[in-house]
């Protein structure tokens, strides 16, 4: 069964890669979508898995008997699109709003295969995802865009983007729409302002749909940041106008516009990160105290995206939460750790944890020893329930701890009451810090790693782009570095080499997005 799935998948792939002929789908022949039209079980197909990370030709899973919300095997793709449009309206109230929230999340105007797989999971579409995506692209004559899903919505969005572009961009358009200057647009302001700029709505429903598209958070008002999704530099109207495409099929300046948008996103993420950490220090005194009291309420030393957003709203953080999360979730695994938020604080806690476990079995056990047998730590032989800063410093110095005890004490003093007990350090016993956090930099290992790279790539820039920074984020995190080492079979003290590369102890390594000559110098500074 597994080999049969491989053969069928290879046949589909070979057909997909063949140039158009008179008998190909591009010449007007419609492919049968899925076995749904013939009354067969969709999950019986070898390609029925919706997991894009699953290997080609994996054994098919047994059908659970659950019915998908959208019938994904209609013989006519137009029937599939009709059902898709119906559920988009049910989920978000309009096709435009669903397009922005569920489909074109990155705002590039089209749906990639990975995005299509996510849509299939979200809308519970079952069946041969590869063939379904192929047939929709065949119907579109290229990539899947809003034009394929709903032509009227695509035309409305394109016209409004052209209006924004004609007045000089999002900022100027927003200023002309926001007549009262309160930095937000109500529905009435948006409607009257758009018509004053010469935009014609064919119906009242078009006004509501377009406003709902811009009002992403459904608050009844549109802010400038929400309207920035229409930025002509990152979402040029030419993306939706086939007549303005260049011979290679790309809109003019789209590649450069995307690079500019990418640089802006990185800069915004860095600024939001710095502002957030400044806010935490001002409000709580230090990052660890803010982590324990605000972010990590359950004490598992991991903060999910939902927990993080809820915490930011509770303190009314004024920055852009999406940019902030993009800057904090360095490895993009959907969670934030103390190492990603602040490496210095993580190192302080990890060094104390390691030191305490050398003397006692646990961090809490070490603290109990200081409280119950203080004479062994250079303190008066009187048991006590807690320790102040001065007593803690004397005890730690007597035990042989040589790092900054003042900052450590402030980190452990969760409630900022001036003393700590064994309960204040108990959270460290369930924490497993990253393996690199306490590793010593290994310059010799770094040189060996450089030799490994040059043995496989012409230069460091090629190694950076093809091996290390495969997601083109210009940011290398520990997870990516470890996977790269496994790929080239480099095993020499990987944590120590990482610490040698991350000389600033930031938790990541950045290569500036610069022209080739400058990027070469930046690469040399990294390696």
LUMSE-947270 format. One record per residue (C-alpha): residue in three letters; residue number from 1; x, y, z. Coordinates in nm, 3 decimals, m for minus. Layout:
BEGIN
<"Ala" NUM <X Y Z>> ...
This chain:
BEGIN
<"Unk" 1 <0.000 0.000 0.000>> <"Unk" 2 <0.287 0.236 0.084>> <"Unk" 3 <0.465 0.173 m0.249>> <"Unk" 4 <0.135 0.213 m0.432>> <"Unk" 5 <0.093 0.554 m0.270>> <"Unk" 6 <0.446 0.651 m0.379>> <"Unk" 7 <0.379 0.548 m0.738>> <"Unk" 8 <0.048 0.737 m0.752>> <"Unk" 9 <0.202 1.050 m0.600>> <"Unk" 10 <0.495 1.037 m0.845>> <"Unk" 11 <0.251 1.005 m1.135>> <"Unk" 12 <0.057 1.312 m1.017>> <"Unk" 13 <0.383 1.505 m0.971>> <"Unk" 14 <0.510 1.408 m1.318>> <"Unk" 15 <0.181 1.518 m1.473>> <"Unk" 16 <0.201 1.847 m1.285>> <"Unk" 17 <0.553 1.916 m1.409>> <"Unk" 18 <0.474 1.840 m1.773>> <"Unk" 19 <0.443 2.145 m2.007>> <"Unk" 20 <0.092 2.236 m2.122>> <"Unk" 21 <m0.037 2.047 m2.423>> <"Unk" 22 <m0.357 2.041 m2.617>> <"Unk" 23 <m0.482 1.770 m2.383>> <"Unk" 24 <m0.356 1.926 m2.060>> <"Unk" 25 <m0.582 2.105 m1.809>> <"Unk" 26 <m0.455 2.443 m1.929>> <"Unk" 27 <m0.605 2.365 m2.268>> <"Unk" 28 <m0.952 2.333 m2.123>> <"Unk" 29 <m0.968 1.971 m2.002>> <"Unk" 30 <m1.103 1.952 m1.645>> <"Unk" 31 <m0.933 1.707 m1.411>> <"Unk" 32 <m1.156 1.499 m1.184>> <"Unk" 33 <m1.089 1.639 m0.841>> <"Unk" 34 <m1.135 1.358 m0.593>> <"Unk" 35 <m1.308 1.027 m0.542>> <"Unk" 36 <m1.587 1.213 m0.359>> <"Unk" 37 <m1.775 1.255 m0.689>> <"Unk" 38 <m1.779 0.879 m0.737>> <"Unk" 39 <m1.910 0.808 m0.389>> <"Unk" 40 <m1.579 0.674 m0.254>> <"Unk" 41 <m1.416 0.750 0.078>> <"Unk" 42 <m1.188 1.049 0.058>> <"Unk" 43 <m0.958 0.926 0.330>> <"Unk" 44 <m0.881 0.611 0.132>> <"Unk" 45 <m0.660 0.807 m0.108>> <"Unk" 46 <m0.284 0.774 m0.046>> <"Unk" 47 <m0.258 1.151 m0.063>> <"Unk" 48 <m0.548 1.226 0.171>> <"Unk" 49 <m0.337 1.348 0.461>> <"Unk" 50 <m0.355 1.720 0.519>> <"Unk" 51 <m0.027 1.740 0.708>> <"Unk" 52 <0.217 1.925 0.477>> <"Unk" 53 <0.514 1.784 0.673>> <"Unk" 54 <0.412 1.426 0.605>> <"Unk" 55 <0.645 1.234 0.371>> <"Unk" 56 <0.525 1.159 0.020>> <"Unk" 57 <0.395 0.806 m0.002>> <"Unk" 58 <0.320 0.760 0.370>> <"Unk" 59 <0.073 0.481 0.445>> <"Unk" 60 <m0.287 0.604 0.430>> <"Unk" 61 <m0.472 0.657 0.755>> <"Unk" 62 <m0.799 0.482 0.826>> <"Unk" 63 <m1.108 0.688 0.780>> <"Unk" 64 <m1.267 0.805 1.100>> <"Unk" 65 <m1.604 0.836 0.930>> <"Unk" 66 <m1.627 1.209 1.007>> <"Unk" 67 <m1.778 1.421 0.734>> <"Unk" 68 <m1.591 1.730 0.619>> <"Unk" 69 <m1.771 2.064 0.635>> <"Unk" 70 <m1.689 2.135 0.270>> <"Unk" 71 <m1.735 1.860 0.010>> <"Unk" 72 <m1.386 1.848 m0.133>> <"Unk" 73 <m1.443 1.603 m0.411>> <"Unk" 74 <m1.686 1.778 m0.639>> <"Unk" 75 <m1.623 1.698 m1.004>> <"Unk" 76 <m1.659 2.068 m1.084>> <"Unk" 77 <m1.413 2.300 m0.898>> <"Unk" 78 <m1.675 2.574 m0.912>> <"Unk" 79 <m1.895 2.367 m0.678>> <"Unk" 80 <m1.606 2.345 m0.433>> <"Unk" 81 <m1.549 2.721 m0.451>> <"Unk" 82 <m1.919 2.787 m0.393>> <"Unk" 83 <m1.913 2.582 m0.074>> <"Unk" 84 <m1.590 2.747 0.031>> <"Unk" 85 <m1.739 3.094 m0.013>> <"Unk" 86 <m2.041 2.994 0.194>> <"Unk" 87 <m1.831 2.883 0.488>> <"Unk" 88 <m1.607 3.193 0.461>> <"Unk" 89 <m1.918 3.408 0.505>> <"Unk" 90 <m2.039 3.193 0.796>> <"Unk" 91 <m1.701 3.220 0.973>> <"Unk" 92 <m1.625 3.589 0.925>> <"Unk" 93 <m1.933 3.759 0.787>> <"Unk" 94 <m1.774 3.839 0.452>> <"Unk" 95 <m1.540 3.685 0.198>> <"Unk" 96 <m1.295 3.974 0.225>> <"Unk" 97 <m1.260 3.936 0.602>> <"Unk" 98 <m1.209 3.561 0.570>> <"Unk" 99 <m0.951 3.617 0.297>> <"Unk" 100 <m0.744 3.840 0.523>> <"Unk" 101 <m0.778 3.637 0.843>> <"Unk" 102 <m0.764 3.279 0.715>> <"Unk" 103 <m0.605 3.274 0.371>> <"Unk" 104 <m0.381 3.564 0.277>> <"Unk" 105 <m0.233 3.603 0.624>> <"Unk" 106 <0.102 3.741 0.506>> <"Unk" 107 <m0.065 3.990 0.272>> <"Unk" 108 <0.117 3.890 m0.049>> <"Unk" 109 <m0.206 3.859 m0.246>> <"Unk" 110 <m0.190 3.486 m0.314>> <"Unk" 111 <m0.219 3.149 m0.141>> <"Unk" 112 <0.090 2.928 m0.137>> <"Unk" 113 <0.073 2.550 m0.104>> <"Unk" 114 <0.161 2.559 0.265>> <"Unk" 115 <m0.110 2.821 0.324>> <"Unk" 116 <m0.354 2.608 0.126>> <"Unk" 117 <m0.277 2.309 0.351>> <"Unk" 118 <m0.350 2.523 0.657>> <"Unk" 119 <m0.677 2.636 0.500>> <"Unk" 120 <m0.771 2.273 0.440>> <"Unk" 121 <m0.713 2.192 0.806>> <"Unk" 122 <m0.900 2.501 0.925>> <"Unk" 123 <m1.200 2.441 0.699>> <"Unk" 124 <m1.190 2.062 0.751>> <"Unk" 125 <m1.133 1.980 0.387>> <"Unk" 126 <m1.047 1.616 0.327>> <"Unk" 127 <m0.903 1.453 0.021>> <"Unk" 128 <m0.613 1.477 m0.221>> <"Unk" 129 <m0.481 1.822 m0.129>> <"Unk" 130 <m0.207 1.820 m0.392>> <"Unk" 131 <m0.450 1.750 m0.676>> <"Unk" 132 <m0.706 1.996 m0.540>> <"Unk" 133 <m0.448 2.275 m0.520>> <"Unk" 134 <m0.326 2.190 m0.869>> <"Unk" 135 <m0.671 2.210 m1.019>> <"Unk" 136 <m0.748 2.543 m0.854>> <"Unk" 137 <m0.420 2.683 m0.985>> <"Unk" 138 <m0.511 2.549 m1.329>> <"Unk" 139 <m0.845 2.725 m1.303>> <"Unk" 140 <m0.667 3.047 m1.199>> <"Unk" 141 <m0.406 3.022 m1.473>> <"Unk" 142 <m0.135 3.056 m1.208>> <"Unk" 143 <m0.138 3.101 m0.831>> <"Unk" 144 <m0.454 3.097 m0.619>> <"Unk" 145 <m0.574 3.453 m0.560>> <"Unk" 146 <m0.886 3.622 m0.437>> <"Unk" 147 <m0.988 3.659 m0.801>> <"Unk" 148 <m1.037 3.282 m0.820>> <"Unk" 149 <m1.241 3.259 m0.501>> <"Unk" 150 <m1.467 3.559 m0.558>> <"Unk" 151 <m1.415 3.797 m0.849>> <"Unk" 152 <m1.642 4.073 m0.711>> <"Unk" 153 <m1.454 4.088 m0.380>> <"Unk" 154 <m1.121 4.093 m0.566>> <"Unk" 155 <m1.240 4.379 m0.784>> <"Unk" 156 <m1.360 4.576 m0.479>> <"Unk" 157 <m1.031 4.526 m0.296>> <"Unk" 158 <m0.826 4.616 m0.604>> <"Unk" 159 <m1.022 4.939 m0.658>> <"Unk" 160 <m0.975 5.045 m0.297>> <"Unk" 161 <m0.603 4.965 m0.307>> <"Unk" 162 <m0.571 5.177 m0.620>> <"Unk" 163 <m0.744 5.462 m0.433>> <"Unk" 164 <m0.498 5.432 m0.144>> <"Unk" 165 <m0.208 5.420 m0.389>> <"Unk" 166 <m0.334 5.725 m0.578>> <"Unk" 167 <m0.345 5.950 m0.268>> <"Unk" 168 <0.010 5.863 m0.164>> <"Unk" 169 <m0.013 5.550 0.050>> <"Unk" 170 <m0.179 5.427 0.367>> <"Unk" 171 <m0.063 5.708 0.592>> <"Unk" 172 <m0.195 5.989 0.373>> <"Unk" 173 <m0.514 5.802 0.294>> <"Unk" 174 <m0.578 5.740 0.664>> <"Unk" 175 <m0.518 6.107 0.747>> <"Unk" 176 <m0.773 6.215 0.486>> <"Unk" 177 <m1.029 5.961 0.608>> <"Unk" 178 <m0.973 6.043 0.978>> <"Unk" 179 <m1.128 6.389 0.973>> <"Unk" 180 <m1.169 6.423 1.351>> <"Unk" 181 <m0.805 6.327 1.412>> <"Unk" 182 <m0.872 6.066 1.683>> <"Unk" 183 <m0.651 5.805 1.507>> <"Unk" 184 <m0.941 5.567 1.441>> <"Unk" 185 <m1.211 5.531 1.177>> <"Unk" 186 <m1.569 5.448 1.258>> <"Unk" 187 <m1.793 5.300 0.990>> <"Unk" 188 <m1.956 5.637 0.920>> <"Unk" 189 <m1.618 5.812 0.891>> <"Unk" 190 <m1.488 5.543 0.660>> <"Unk" 191 <m1.796 5.552 0.440>> <"Unk" 192 <m1.816 5.931 0.410>> <"Unk" 193 <m1.441 5.974 0.373>> <"Unk" 194 <m1.409 5.712 0.100>> <"Unk" 195 <m1.687 5.868 m0.103>> <"Unk" 196 <m1.531 6.212 m0.054>> <"Unk" 197 <m1.208 6.078 m0.206>> <"Unk" 198 <m1.404 5.963 m0.509>> <"Unk" 199 <m1.452 5.596 m0.427>> <"Unk" 200 <m1.782 5.454 m0.549>> <"Unk" 201 <m1.959 5.176 m0.358>> <"Unk" 202 <m2.206 4.976 m0.562>> <"Unk" 203 <m2.407 4.881 m0.254>> <"Unk" 204 <m2.429 4.927 0.120>> <"Unk" 205 <m2.305 4.571 0.163>> <"Unk" 206 <m1.978 4.661 m0.011>> <"Unk" 207 <m1.918 4.931 0.251>> <"Unk" 208 <m1.976 4.683 0.531>> <"Unk" 209 <m1.757 4.415 0.373>> <"Unk" 210 <m1.466 4.651 0.312>> <"Unk" 211 <m1.489 4.800 0.660>> <"Unk" 212 <m1.503 4.453 0.814>> <"Unk" 213 <m1.190 4.364 0.615>> <"Unk" 214 <m0.997 4.658 0.762>> <"Unk" 215 <m1.141 4.615 1.114>> <"Unk" 216 <m0.938 4.301 1.175>> <"Unk" 217 <m1.001 4.287 1.551>> <"Unk" 218 <m1.374 4.356 1.508>> <"Unk" 219 <m1.373 4.654 1.745>> <"Unk" 220 <m1.597 4.877 1.537>> <"Unk" 221 <m1.308 5.108 1.449>> <"Unk" 222 <m1.011 5.087 1.214>> <"Unk" 223 <m0.665 5.200 1.325>> <"Unk" 224 <m0.373 5.297 1.106>> <"Unk" 225 <m0.192 4.973 1.189>> <"Unk" 226 <m0.490 4.768 1.077>> <"Unk" 227 <m0.514 4.966 0.757>> <"Unk" 228 <m0.140 4.913 0.693>> <"Unk" 229 <m0.231 4.573 0.550>> <"Unk" 230 <m0.319 4.770 0.236>> <"Unk" 231 <0.030 4.924 0.212>> <"Unk" 232 <0.095 4.963 m0.164>> <"Unk" 233 <0.461 4.871 m0.116>> <"Unk" 234 <0.382 4.528 0.024>> <"Unk" 235 <0.043 4.474 m0.150>> <"Unk" 236 <0.069 4.660 m0.480>> <"Unk" 237 <m0.253 4.685 m0.682>> <"Unk" 238 <m0.064 4.526 m0.970>> <"Unk" 239 <m0.079 4.202 m0.775>> <"Unk" 240 <m0.448 4.188 m0.857>> <"Unk" 241 <m0.430 4.333 m1.207>> <"Unk" 242 <m0.309 4.075 m1.463>> <"Unk" 243 <m0.274 4.342 m1.732>> <"Unk" 244 <m0.001 4.519 m1.531>> <"Unk" 245 <0.215 4.209 m1.484>> <"Unk" 246 <0.561 4.197 m1.635>> <"Unk" 247 <0.655 3.925 m1.889>> <"Unk" 248 <0.780 3.694 m1.613>> <"Unk" 249 <0.440 3.709 m1.440>> <"Unk" 250 <0.553 3.926 m1.146>> <"Unk" 251 <0.410 4.274 m1.076>> <"Unk" 252 <0.655 4.563 m1.122>> <"Unk" 253 <0.885 4.620 m0.827>> <"Unk" 254 <0.710 4.347 m0.629>> <"Unk" 255 <1.033 4.175 m0.533>> <"Unk" 256 <1.184 4.499 m0.405>> <"Unk" 257 <0.860 4.592 m0.229>> <"Unk" 258 <0.855 4.259 m0.046>> <"Unk" 259 <1.213 4.308 0.067>> <"Unk" 260 <1.130 4.654 0.197>> <"Unk" 261 <0.826 4.517 0.378>> <"Unk" 262 <1.040 4.241 0.528>> <"Unk" 263 <1.296 4.492 0.655>> <"Unk" 264 <1.018 4.704 0.805>> <"Unk" 265 <0.871 4.401 0.983>> <"Unk" 266 <1.207 4.309 1.133>> <"Unk" 267 <1.268 4.666 1.246>> <"Unk" 268 <0.918 4.687 1.395>> <"Unk" 269 <0.968 4.355 1.577>> <"Unk" 270 <1.298 4.474 1.727>> <"Unk" 271 <1.147 4.806 1.835>> <"Unk" 272 <0.843 4.635 1.991>> <"Unk" 273 <1.070 4.391 2.175>> <"Unk" 274 <1.282 4.673 2.321>> <"Unk" 275 <0.974 4.873 2.422>> <"Unk" 276 <0.815 4.569 2.586>> <"Unk" 277 <1.122 4.486 2.794>> <"Unk" 278 <1.151 4.850 2.898>> <"Unk" 279 <0.786 4.843 3.005>> <"Unk" 280 <0.838 4.525 3.209>> <"Unk" 281 <1.143 4.666 3.390>> <"Unk" 282 <0.962 4.989 3.471>> <"Unk" 283 <0.653 4.809 3.601>> <"Unk" 284 <0.808 4.510 3.781>> <"Unk" 285 <1.172 4.601 3.843>> <"Unk" 286 <1.332 4.319 3.641>> <"Unk" 287 <1.246 4.073 3.365>> <"Unk" 288 <1.231 3.760 3.581>> <"Unk" 289 <0.982 3.914 3.824>> <"Unk" 290 <0.768 4.023 3.530>> <"Unk" 291 <0.795 3.674 3.381>> <"Unk" 292 <0.678 3.506 3.701>> <"Unk" 293 <0.404 3.750 3.798>> <"Unk" 294 <0.264 3.850 3.459>> <"Unk" 295 <0.357 3.610 3.182>> <"Unk" 296 <0.419 3.263 3.330>> <"Unk" 297 <0.134 3.236 3.577>> <"Unk" 298 <0.130 2.853 3.577>> <"Unk" 299 <0.505 2.835 3.644>> <"Unk" 300 <0.602 2.599 3.360>> <"Unk" 301 <0.861 2.847 3.222>> <"Unk" 302 <0.687 2.850 2.883>> <"Unk" 303 <0.444 3.115 2.760>> <"Unk" 304 <0.208 3.040 2.472>> <"Unk" 305 <0.091 3.301 2.225>> <"Unk" 306 <m0.255 3.318 2.380>> <"Unk" 307 <m0.114 3.360 2.732>> <"Unk" 308 <0.122 3.627 2.607>> <"Unk" 309 <m0.146 3.831 2.431>> <"Unk" 310 <m0.373 3.807 2.734>> <"Unk" 311 <m0.093 3.929 2.961>> <"Unk" 312 <m0.011 4.222 2.733>> <"Unk" 313 <m0.373 4.330 2.726>> <"Unk" 314 <m0.393 4.310 3.107>> <"Unk" 315 <m0.119 4.574 3.138>> <"Unk" 316 <m0.255 4.768 2.838>> <"Unk" 317 <0.069 4.745 2.643>> <"Unk" 318 <0.055 5.005 2.368>> <"Unk" 319 <0.280 4.836 2.111>> <"Unk" 320 <0.191 4.611 1.819>> <"Unk" 321 <0.142 4.264 1.967>> <"Unk" 322 <0.201 4.080 1.640>> <"Unk" 323 <0.532 4.254 1.581>> <"Unk" 324 <0.624 4.192 1.942>> <"Unk" 325 <0.546 3.821 1.926>> <"Unk" 326 <0.743 3.794 1.601>> <"Unk" 327 <1.044 3.941 1.781>> <"Unk" 328 <1.013 3.717 2.088>> <"Unk" 329 <0.929 3.379 1.933>> <"Unk" 330 <1.274 3.349 1.780>> <"Unk" 331 <1.251 2.983 1.680>> <"Unk" 332 <0.888 3.025 1.564>> <"Unk" 333 <0.758 2.726 1.758>> <"Unk" 334 <0.450 2.904 1.890>> <"Unk" 335 <0.587 2.956 2.244>> <"Unk" 336 <0.824 3.194 2.420>> <"Unk" 337 <1.082 3.096 2.681>> <"Unk" 338 <1.279 3.303 2.929>> <"Unk" 339 <1.588 3.245 2.714>> <"Unk" 340 <1.416 3.411 2.417>> <"Unk" 341 <1.285 3.700 2.624>> <"Unk" 342 <1.608 3.787 2.808>> <"Unk" 343 <1.926 3.578 2.791>> <"Unk" 344 <2.092 3.761 3.079>> <"Unk" 345 <1.811 3.677 3.318>> <"Unk" 346 <1.798 3.318 3.193>> <"Unk" 347 <2.173 3.281 3.248>> <"Unk" 348 <2.144 3.422 3.602>> <"Unk" 349 <1.876 3.170 3.696>> <"Unk" 350 <2.052 2.880 3.525>> <"Unk" 351 <2.385 2.955 3.693>> <"Unk" 352 <2.217 2.960 4.036>> <"Unk" 353 <2.031 2.638 3.958>> <"Unk" 354 <2.353 2.465 3.855>> <"Unk" 355 <2.540 2.593 4.161>> <"Unk" 356 <2.262 2.491 4.402>> <"Unk" 357 <2.245 2.138 4.262>> <"Unk" 358 <2.614 2.088 4.323>> <"Unk" 359 <2.553 2.138 4.697>> <"Unk" 360 <2.201 2.002 4.734>> <"Unk" 361 <1.979 1.789 4.515>> <"Unk" 362 <1.749 2.075 4.425>> <"Unk" 363 <1.742 2.453 4.432>> <"Unk" 364 <1.476 2.444 4.702>> <"Unk" 365 <1.684 2.201 4.904>> <"Unk" 366 <1.982 2.436 4.887>> <"Unk" 367 <1.770 2.727 5.006>> <"Unk" 368 <1.628 2.520 5.292>> <"Unk" 369 <1.981 2.437 5.402>> <"Unk" 370 <2.064 2.807 5.420>> <"Unk" 371 <1.752 2.872 5.627>> <"Unk" 372 <1.776 2.577 5.866>> <"Unk" 373 <2.155 2.551 5.905>> <"Unk" 374 <2.275 2.907 5.849>> <"Unk" 375 <2.595 2.856 6.048>> <"Unk" 376 <2.737 2.643 5.765>> <"Unk" 377 <2.699 2.943 5.534>> <"Unk" 378 <2.871 3.198 5.758>> <"Unk" 379 <2.550 3.324 5.920>> <"Unk" 380 <2.437 3.329 6.282>> <"Unk" 381 <2.318 2.986 6.403>> <"Unk" 382 <1.953 3.086 6.423>> <"Unk" 383 <1.706 2.921 6.184>> <"Unk" 384 <1.495 3.169 6.000>> <"Unk" 385 <1.195 3.159 5.759>> <"Unk" 386 <1.354 3.385 5.498>> <"Unk" 387 <1.670 3.574 5.405>> <"Unk" 388 <1.730 3.939 5.323>> <"Unk" 389 <1.972 4.063 5.059>> <"Unk" 390 <2.268 4.105 5.296>> <"Unk" 391 <2.226 3.762 5.454>> <"Unk" 392 <2.174 3.600 5.114>> <"Unk" 393 <2.492 3.761 4.980>> <"Unk" 394 <2.701 3.645 5.279>> <"Unk" 395 <2.566 3.291 5.254>> <"Unk" 396 <2.624 3.266 4.878>> <"Unk" 397 <2.977 3.402 4.906>> <"Unk" 398 <3.055 3.154 5.185>> <"Unk" 399 <2.924 2.872 4.968>> <"Unk" 400 <3.152 2.976 4.682>> <"Unk" 401 <2.915 3.161 4.446>> <"Unk" 402 <3.111 3.430 4.259>> <"Unk" 403 <2.850 3.593 4.038>> <"Unk" 404 <2.622 3.893 4.096>> <"Unk" 405 <2.410 3.810 4.401>> <"Unk" 406 <2.222 4.139 4.408>> <"Unk" 407 <2.059 4.087 4.069>> <"Unk" 408 <1.999 3.719 4.151>> <"Unk" 409 <1.823 3.817 4.473>> <"Unk" 410 <1.600 4.064 4.290>> <"Unk" 411 <1.509 3.796 4.036>> <"Unk" 412 <1.416 3.547 4.307>> <"Unk" 413 <1.222 3.806 4.511>> <"Unk" 414 <0.897 3.747 4.326>> <"Unk" 415 <0.679 3.994 4.518>> <"Unk" 416 <0.949 4.261 4.574>> <"Unk" 417 <0.915 4.239 4.953>> <"Unk" 418 <1.287 4.241 5.034>> <"Unk" 419 <1.335 3.878 5.142>> <"Unk" 420 <1.316 3.530 4.988>> <"Unk" 421 <1.237 3.181 5.115>> <"Unk" 422 <1.264 2.829 4.977>> <"Unk" 423 <0.927 2.870 4.802>> <"Unk" 424 <1.068 3.154 4.592>> <"Unk" 425 <1.323 2.924 4.427>> <"Unk" 426 <1.106 2.612 4.394>> <"Unk" 427 <1.011 2.698 4.035>> <"Unk" 428 <1.369 2.632 3.925>> <"Unk" 429 <1.345 2.262 4.008>> <"Unk" 430 <1.103 2.199 3.721>> <"Unk" 431 <1.288 2.420 3.474>> <"Unk" 432 <1.513 2.270 3.208>> <"Unk" 433 <1.719 2.555 3.061>> <"Unk" 434 <1.853 2.540 2.707>> <"Unk" 435 <2.174 2.340 2.680>> <"Unk" 436 <2.366 2.636 2.540>> <"Unk" 437 <2.276 2.887 2.810>> <"Unk" 438 <2.565 2.788 3.041>> <"Unk" 439 <2.804 2.659 2.775>> <"Unk" 440 <3.145 2.820 2.756>> <"Unk" 441 <3.234 2.976 2.419>> <"Unk" 442 <3.453 2.743 2.212>> <"Unk" 443 <3.666 2.947 1.966>> <"Unk" 444 <3.848 2.638 1.842>> <"Unk" 445 <3.518 2.465 1.773>> <"Unk" 446 <3.405 2.775 1.587>> <"Unk" 447 <3.708 2.748 1.358>> <"Unk" 448 <3.630 2.382 1.292>> <"Unk" 449 <3.272 2.473 1.210>> <"Unk" 450 <3.397 2.734 0.962>> <"Unk" 451 <3.611 2.470 0.795>> <"Unk" 452 <3.308 2.242 0.771>> <"Unk" 453 <3.114 2.518 0.597>> <"Unk" 454 <3.388 2.605 0.347>> <"Unk" 455 <3.431 2.236 0.263>> <"Unk" 456 <3.067 2.225 0.151>> <"Unk" 457 <2.997 2.576 0.022>> <"Unk" 458 <3.194 2.825 m0.191>> <"Unk" 459 <3.183 3.097 0.076>> <"Unk" 460 <3.016 3.195 0.402>> <"Unk" 461 <2.736 3.386 0.232>> <"Unk" 462 <2.629 3.074 0.043>> <"Unk" 463 <2.650 2.874 0.366>> <"Unk" 464 <2.437 3.131 0.546>> <"Unk" 465 <2.168 3.143 0.280>> <"Unk" 466 <2.154 2.775 0.183>> <"Unk" 467 <2.216 2.605 0.520>> <"Unk" 468 <2.176 2.832 0.820>> <"Unk" 469 <1.916 3.094 0.725>> <"Unk" 470 <1.687 2.878 0.512>> <"Unk" 471 <1.375 3.078 0.606>> <"Unk" 472 <1.545 3.401 0.488>> <"Unk" 473 <1.476 3.579 0.816>> <"Unk" 474 <1.838 3.699 0.853>> <"Unk" 475 <1.817 3.561 1.206>> <"Unk" 476 <1.970 3.232 1.317>> <"Unk" 477 <1.829 3.075 1.633>> <"Unk" 478 <1.963 2.782 1.834>> <"Unk" 479 <1.719 2.533 1.687>> <"Unk" 480 <1.817 2.624 1.330>> <"Unk" 481 <2.187 2.606 1.417>> <"Unk" 482 <2.150 2.265 1.581>> <"Unk" 483 <1.958 2.129 1.280>> <"Unk" 484 <2.223 2.269 1.045>> <"Unk" 485 <2.497 2.092 1.245>> <"Unk" 486 <2.304 1.767 1.225>> <"Unk" 487 <2.259 1.813 0.851>> <"Unk" 488 <2.633 1.850 0.784>> <"Unk" 489 <2.718 1.600 1.064>> <"Unk" 490 <2.913 1.847 1.274>> <"Unk" 491 <2.926 1.712 1.629>> <"Unk" 492 <3.212 1.899 1.798>> <"Unk" 493 <3.078 2.081 2.108>> <"Unk" 494 <2.776 2.230 1.932>> <"Unk" 495 <2.659 2.437 2.236>> <"Unk" 496 <3.008 2.583 2.279>> <"Unk" 497 <3.031 2.674 1.911>> <"Unk" 498 <2.690 2.840 1.932>> <"Unk" 499 <2.805 3.050 2.227>> <"Unk" 500 <3.113 3.152 2.028>> <"Unk" 501 <2.889 3.268 1.744>> <"Unk" 502 <2.639 3.435 1.979>> <"Unk" 503 <2.910 3.647 2.140>> <"Unk" 504 <2.657 3.901 2.271>> <"Unk" 505 <2.451 3.630 2.442>> <"Unk" 506 <2.131 3.741 2.268>> <"Unk" 507 <1.992 3.395 2.197>> <"Unk" 508 <2.019 3.445 1.822>> <"Unk" 509 <2.266 3.556 1.555>> <"Unk" 510 <2.167 3.824 1.304>> <"Unk" 511 <2.309 3.895 0.960>> <"Unk" 512 <2.212 4.244 0.854>> <"Unk" 513 <1.996 4.273 0.543>> <"Unk" 514 <2.251 4.467 0.338>> <"Unk" 515 <2.388 4.479 m0.019>> <"Unk" 516 <2.634 4.199 m0.111>> <"Unk" 517 <2.952 4.395 m0.026>> <"Unk" 518 <2.822 4.491 0.318>> <"Unk" 519 <2.665 4.149 0.373>> <"Unk" 520 <3.006 3.993 0.306>> <"Unk" 521 <3.160 4.204 0.581>> <"Unk" 522 <2.869 4.121 0.812>> <"Unk" 523 <2.915 3.750 0.742>> <"Unk" 524 <3.283 3.778 0.819>> <"Unk" 525 <3.199 3.942 1.153>> <"Unk" 526 <2.965 3.651 1.240>> <"Unk" 527 <3.207 3.376 1.143>> 
